[in-house]
């Protein structure tokens, strides 16, 4: 299975708030989650490696009404995951 991006947040495009993180070759790396604050104004993306309980990387979204900021935070998270994964090789 080949996916569109080097790092893929499975389910994000379908509106999920969590799912698997896969490489473009379908390798499972861990799970992602998006958590909103109580007022639904800000949020945080988290990536947790399979088998661990604490997030390895997190990215803040300062304003949820901005699709650009959500996309930027997701892009930064995916970049951190990609750099980490490549350092393991």
Secondary structure, 3 states (H helix, E strand, C coil): CCCCCCEEECCHHHCCCEEEEEECCCCEEEEEEEEECCCCCCEEEEEEECCCCCCCEEEEECCCCCHHHHHHHHHHHHHHHHHHHHHHC
